[in-house]
């Protein structure tokens, strides 16, 4: 007997030949050949949503909410303007530098014409209000620092 050599003969795998499609019999489901390429949907390039850390807030309004009246919006607009000015005098101009352009860009008469624009204005004013509240901070009196359970500190 001949000893086997270290090299063995490797045979290439047999190529699969396409099989002619037979007519489907009644009640038989035809299955697609997994080796044939099929058209695939092109991937949709969606940019990831930018998440900013800071005082950016989620939308504050429900979609089915009834909008404020024009008079209520005018009062809220005045309050927000006063609060921005007060924040500027208390904390400095750098705290409100980005709030003034947003506030000044509001066209009050145009924004009060339809229910949709009133909802948009209400959302903008609420967002400005939340920015003001976050930047205002809190103050704690010395009495509350020493005794947080005092009646004035509740």
PLY file of the C-alpha trace (Angstrom):
ply
format ascii 1.0
element vertex 154
property float x
property float y
property float z
element edge 153
property int vertex1
property int vertex2
end_header
0.00 0.00 0.00
1.12 3.48 -0.76
1.29 5.90 2.10
-0.94 8.94 1.74
0.83 12.15 1.09
0.29 15.23 3.22
-1.32 16.95 0.27
-4.76 15.72 -0.43
-6.59 16.32 -3.60
-9.30 19.00 -3.15
-12.17 18.92 -5.51
-14.02 22.17 -6.18
-17.69 22.22 -5.16
-20.16 21.57 -7.92
-21.80 24.63 -9.37
-25.51 24.89 -8.96
-27.24 25.26 -12.24
-30.50 27.12 -12.44
-33.47 24.87 -12.51
-36.20 25.61 -14.98
-39.32 26.69 -13.22
-41.98 24.06 -13.41
-45.57 25.16 -13.70
-47.14 25.41 -10.28
-49.68 22.75 -9.56
-52.98 23.64 -8.01
-52.60 24.28 -4.30
-48.77 24.40 -4.42
-46.98 27.58 -3.38
-43.86 28.47 -5.32
-40.85 29.48 -3.20
-38.26 31.91 -4.53
-34.75 30.60 -5.03
-32.58 32.06 -2.23
-29.51 32.21 -4.48
-31.01 34.60 -7.00
-30.60 38.29 -6.25
-33.76 40.18 -5.51
-34.42 43.89 -5.63
-34.22 45.47 -2.22
-35.53 48.82 -1.10
-32.88 51.50 -0.98
-32.00 52.51 2.56
-33.43 55.84 3.57
-30.80 58.26 4.78
-32.24 59.81 7.90
-30.09 62.12 9.90
-30.05 61.37 13.61
-32.00 63.79 15.73
-29.72 66.25 17.43
-30.08 66.15 21.18
-28.98 69.29 22.89
-28.38 69.46 26.57
-29.45 72.64 28.25
-32.65 74.50 28.32
-34.24 73.13 25.16
-37.56 71.65 26.09
-40.03 69.31 24.51
-43.18 70.74 22.93
-45.42 72.06 25.67
-48.76 71.95 23.86
-51.18 69.15 23.07
-52.19 68.92 19.44
-55.91 68.92 20.20
-55.72 71.83 22.63
-57.99 74.83 22.21
-55.90 77.96 21.49
-55.82 80.96 23.80
-57.82 84.03 22.86
-56.15 87.07 21.35
-56.50 89.03 24.61
-54.90 86.22 26.63
-52.02 86.01 24.15
-51.41 89.77 24.32
-51.26 89.61 28.14
-48.90 86.63 28.04
-46.73 88.39 25.44
-46.45 91.43 27.71
-45.61 89.26 30.73
-42.89 87.39 28.86
-41.36 90.67 27.64
-41.40 92.09 31.17
-39.84 88.90 32.58
-37.05 88.92 29.98
-36.28 92.55 30.88
-36.35 91.72 34.60
-34.07 88.72 34.09
-31.67 90.94 32.15
-31.56 93.51 34.95
-31.19 90.83 37.66
-28.77 88.38 36.04
-27.12 90.29 33.21
-27.40 90.62 29.45
-25.60 87.38 28.72
-28.48 85.38 30.27
-31.05 86.76 27.81
-28.94 87.35 24.73
-30.65 84.57 22.77
-34.17 85.25 24.13
-34.58 88.79 22.81
-34.34 87.91 19.08
-36.98 85.20 19.50
-39.25 87.56 21.42
-38.78 90.43 18.97
-39.43 88.18 15.97
-42.99 87.55 17.16
-45.53 89.34 14.97
-48.39 89.64 17.44
-51.16 90.85 15.10
-50.31 88.32 12.39
-49.99 85.47 14.89
-53.44 86.06 16.36
-55.36 85.73 13.09
-56.03 81.97 12.94
-56.33 79.22 15.53
-53.22 77.46 14.19
-51.04 80.59 14.39
-52.39 81.31 17.89
-51.35 77.80 18.96
-47.88 78.38 17.48
-47.60 81.70 19.29
-48.76 80.12 22.54
-46.12 77.41 22.18
-43.39 79.98 21.50
-44.41 82.05 24.52
-44.50 78.97 26.75
-41.07 77.94 25.53
-39.71 81.43 26.24
-41.34 81.27 29.68
-39.64 77.95 30.45
-36.26 79.37 29.35
-36.78 82.36 31.63
-37.76 80.18 34.58
-34.71 77.95 34.12
-32.33 80.87 33.88
-33.85 82.78 36.76
-32.81 80.13 39.24
-33.99 79.93 42.80
-33.21 81.92 45.89
-33.22 80.50 49.39
-33.36 82.73 52.42
-30.96 82.19 55.31
-33.89 81.22 57.52
-34.74 78.37 55.17
-31.09 77.35 54.92
-30.93 76.96 58.69
-34.39 75.46 59.12
-35.95 74.00 55.92
-39.05 72.90 57.85
-39.98 76.44 58.85
-43.44 77.63 57.84
-42.08 80.24 55.37
-39.97 77.62 53.62
-42.72 75.18 52.73
0 1
1 2
2 3
3 4
4 5
5 6
6 7
7 8
8 9
9 10
10 11
11 12
12 13
13 14
14 15
15 16
16 17
17 18
18 19
19 20
20 21
21 22
22 23
23 24
24 25
25 26
26 27
27 28
28 29
29 30
30 31
31 32
32 33
33 34
34 35
35 36
36 37
37 38
38 39
39 40
40 41
41 42
42 43
43 44
44 45
45 46
46 47
47 48
48 49
49 50
50 51
51 52
52 53
53 54
54 55
55 56
56 57
57 58
58 59
59 60
60 61
61 62
62 63
63 64
64 65
65 66
66 67
67 68
68 69
69 70
70 71
71 72
72 73
73 74
74 75
75 76
76 77
77 78
78 79
79 80
80 81
81 82
82 83
83 84
84 85
85 86
86 87
87 88
88 89
89 90
90 91
91 92
92 93
93 94
94 95
95 96
96 97
97 98
98 99
99 100
100 101
101 102
102 103
103 104
104 105
105 106
106 107
107 108
108 109
109 110
110 111
111 112
112 113
113 114
114 115
115 116
116 117
117 118
118 119
119 120
120 121
121 122
122 123
123 124
124 125
125 126
126 127
127 128
128 129
129 130
130 131
131 132
132 133
133 134
134 135
135 136
136 137
137 138
138 139
139 140
140 141
141 142
142 143
143 144
144 145
145 146
146 147
147 148
148 149
149 150
150 151
151 152
152 153
